[in-house]
């Protein structure tokens, strides 16, 4: 009987407490949102199941937990802690991204830059609330709505916060269709939402090939610390546009990015171990992250309205909301809201310009913050 009781005490049923149950419920919500609501299923399903894996109660010292040296999950988590996975994801993003919409009307890149205000305003707010400067910088980057960038910067400045910051970043990325529309409608009039933008010019193949080289040099001379992310992004795009390395481009945008997404999602989810994750600091991160995302959306919309004061060829202010880096979801939301006002008005291709430039902008912002506070 003593042996049986000892066995039962060491099962998950014997070790569980309310925190494990709460986190398991959170994991189930993520899985539900990914499968039933189609909110970023490629991210939420792996993260959700990872949360389940990280919150099965295990006794210490057996080499099972993600924070135990020598465990399988600990080795897989190495790619998150050392910032290895995000550049590989950027390689895949570059290999599947068409920069022509941005090159056709470069002025729209300013909207992607304006949306980065959410990062720096939230950084200052986190400092005001008493967060150490490195943690505040990591929290601020959530406003870029770019999960890999948030993970990369946090792994360098505040590795102990990778779990809550990654979960917050990916949660808000997945909830773009829920968070952004009310802000967009609040800050625009119906007349503004009905603005039709002129057709973009045709971008030549030569421009598409030259841009990744020139763009990489300009961005990384400005923010050298962004080199790991932007180097891989522009390299992936060069593979795609050059057409002479299609096999490599295909691998980068399919098998490689899928494998890394699985590893990243599961290990980030597993890092939300209840005894580490459920803290007052985590709650503060989620609140500030939500504020950062909303400020970023509002900044893009408002800056588009300001630009219209000086432009003859008006910009639909809804397009400014795509300045956050959630590619392509925020651009799809712009199309959805614009389409509700006028079903014949197609804003998607215009919205992709600030959307893509927002990815570059958030990586540059991360590089600047890293270089300042490392």
N, C-alpha and C positions, 0 to 999 in steps of 0.2 A: 504493500500500500504506500509506503514511504517513497518507493521508486516511482510509482504512478503519480503521486502528488508532486514530486520533483519535476517529472516530465511536463505535467500540466502547467506548473508555475513558469516553465520556460517556453511555453508556446505563445503565439501572438495573443491568444485569448487571455492568458494570464498576465501579460505585460502591458496590455492596452490601457490607455487612459483617454479622457475626453478630447485631448488635443489631437491624438491620432485619428479619432473618429471624425473630428471637424475637418482635418486636412484631406481625409479620404473622400468626404462629401464634396470638398472643393474640386478634387480630381475628377469625380464623377460629373460635376457641373461642366468642367472643361470638355470632357469627352462628349457630353450631351450637346454642348454648343457646337462642337466641331462636326458631329455626325448629323444631328437633327436640324440645326440652324445653318450649317455650312459656313460658320464663322472661322475662317482660316484653319480648315481641318488638317492641313499638312503640318501645322504647328500645334494646335490645341489638342489633337488626339495623342501625339507622342508626349507632350508635356503632361496632359491629364493622366496618362497611364504611368508616367514617371513619378507623379505625385503619389499614386497608389503604391508603387514600388518603394518609394522613400519613406512611407509611413506604415508599412507593416512592422509592428514592434519586434525588435530582435534584441537579444542581450549582448552587452558590450564584450569586445575582445574576441569574438568569433570570426571576425573578418567579413562581415556582411554589409554593414552600413557604408554609405557613400563617403563619410568622413573618417572611416577607419583605414589606416595605412595598410596596403596589401589586398584590399578587397577589389573585386572586379569593377564595381561601380566607381571606386576611387580612381582606378587607372583610366577608365573612360572619361571621368570628370576632369582629368588632367588637361584635356583639350579646351575645356571651358576656363579653368583656373589660369592657364597660361596664354589664353587668347588665341589659340590655334584654329578653332572652328570658324570664327567670324570672317577672317580673310578668305577662307576656302568658300564660304557662302557668297562673299562678294565676287569671287572669281566666276561662280555660276551665274550670279545676277548680271554681271557684265556680259557674259556670253549669250544671254537671252534678251538683252535690252537694246532697243533701237533708239539712238540718240537724235534721230533726224527731226522729231517734233521740236526738240529743244534748239537744235541748230537752225531750224527754219525761222524761228522768231526768238532770238536770244534775249530780248527784253523780258520775256516771261521767266527767265532764270532769277530775276530779282524777287519774284514771289517766293521761290524756294529759299532764297536767302532771308527774306522777311520772316518766314515761318520759324526760323531758328531763334527768334526772340523768345519763344517759349522756353528754350534751354537756359538762356542766361537770366531771364526773370525768375525762373524757378530756382536756379542756383543761388541767387541773392536771397530769395525767400527762405531756402533751406539754411543758409548762413544765419539769417535773422532768427530762425527758430532754434539755433544752437547746434546744428550739425557741424562736425569738423569739416574743414574746407574740402578735403578729398572726397568725403562722403557726399557733400553738397554738390560737387561737380558731377558725381556719378548719378545722383538723383535727377539733376537738371537734364541730363542727356536723354531721359525718358521722353521729354517733349519732342524729340526728333522723330518719335514713332518708328524707330529703327532698332529692332531687337538685337541683331548682330553688333551694331555699333555700341549699344548700351552695354552689352556683355563685354565687349573688347575693352572699353574704357574702364568699366568697373573692375575687371580682372587686373588692371594695372594700378588703379588708385585705391580701391576698397574691396579686395577680393572676398572679404567676409560677407559682403552684401550682394554678391552675384545672384544668389537665389531670389530674394525678394525683388530686386531691380529687374531681373530677367522676366519674372512672372508678371510684374506690373507692366513692363514694356510690351510683352506679347499679348497681355490681356487687352490693353488699350488698342493695340494694332487690330486685334480681332473684332473689337467693338466699334471700329470706325463707322460702320453704317448706323450705329445707335447714337454715338456721341456727336458726330459732326453736323448732321442735318439741322438740329435745333439752333446751333450757333450760326450756321450759314443763313438760315431764314431770319433770325433775329437781327442780323447785321446788314441785311440787304432789303431793298424794296422790290416789289414785283417788276417794276420797270427795269431795274438793274438785272434781275434774273432773266429777263427776256432779251438782253443784249445778244446780238449775233456777231460773232467774231469773223474777220476776213479769213479766207482760205490761206493756209501757210504755203510758202514757196516750196518748190521741189529741191531737195538737197542732193547734191551729186555724190557719186560713189567716192570720188577723191576726197571730198570733205569728210565723209564718214570714216575714211581710213586715217586721215591726218589728225582728226579730232582726239582720239584716245592718246596719241603721243603728246600733242600740244597740251591737252587738258591735264594729263598726268604731270607734266613738267611744271605748268603754271600752279596747279593746286599744291603739289608737294614742295615747291620752292616757297610757297606761302605758308604752309603748315607741314613741315617735314615729318612730324610725329604721326601724320595721317597716312604715311607711306604704306604700311602693311595693308590697310583697307583699300585705299584708292589705287595703289599699285596693282593689286589683284583685280579690282573692278575694271580699270582701263585695259589691263592685259587681256582679260576675258573678252572685252568688247573688240579689241584688235583682232583676236582670234576669229571672232564672228565676222567682222567686216572685211577682213583681208581675203577670205574665201580660199586661202591656200592651206589652212590648218583646220578644215571643217571637222575632221575626226576629233581633234582636241577640243574644239568648241562644243561639239555634240556631247562629248563625255562630261565636260564641265557643267553644261546646263541640264544634264539628265542624271546619269549615274552618280557623279561626284556630289552634286548639291543634294541629291536625295539621301545619300548615305550620311553626309554630314548633318543634314537636318534631323534625321532619325537620332543620331548620337547626341546632338545638341539638345533636342527636345526632351529625350528620356532622361539625360543626366541633369539638365536644369530642373526638370520636374522632381527628380529624386533628391535634389539638394534642398527641397522644402521640408526636410525632416522636422517634425513638429517641435521638438525641444529646441531647435535652432531657429526655426522660421517664425514661430508665433511669439513675437515680441512687440512692444510698443513702437519700437523703431520701424518695424515692418509696416505697421498701420500708418505711420507718418509718411513712409515712402509711397504707399498707395495713394494717399490723399494728395501729396505733392505731385506725384506722377500724373494724376487726373487733371490737376490744375495746369501742369506744364503742357499737357496735350491740348487742353482747351485754349490756352493762351496762344499756342502755336497756330491753331486753326484760325482763331480770331485775327492774329497778326497778318496772316496771308490775305484774308478777305479785306481787312481794313487798308492794307498797303495797295491792293488792287484799286480800291476806291480813290486813294490818294493819287495813284498814277493816272487815273482817268481825268483828273483835273488838268493834266498837262498833255494828254494824248488826243489826237484827232481820231485815230483808229481805236475805239474804246475796247476795254477788256471787260468781259463778264466777271464781276467780282467773285462769283462762285468758284472760279478757277483758282483763286488764291488759296482756297482751302486745301487744294492738292499739294501745297508746298511742304506739307509734312511727308515723311519718307515712307509711308505705308504704301508701297508699290504692289499692284496697281489699284488697291482698294479705294484709296482716297480719290483717285481720278474717276473711278466708277461711281462713287457717291456724287461727285460733281455732275456727271452725266445723268444720274438718276434724278437729282433735284431739278436740274435744268429741263429734263425731259417732261417732268410733271407740269411745269409751267408752259412749255411749248414742245409737243412731241416731235416737231420737225427741226428742232435746234440741237445739233450734235456738238457737244463740248468735250468729248472724251479725248480726242487727239490734241486739243489745246491744253487740257488739264495734265496730260502726260509730261509736258515740258517742265512746269514747276515741280511735278512729282519726282521726275528723275533728278532735277537739279537739287531737290530737297535731300535726296540720298547723298549727293556729293557734299552739300552744305552741312549735313549732320556729321559726316566723317571729318570734314575740316574742323568743325566745332569741337569734336572729340579730340582731334589732334592738338588744337590750341589749348584745351583744358589740360590734357596730359602733359604738354610741354611746360605749362605754367606751374602745375602742382605736383609733379612727380617727385 
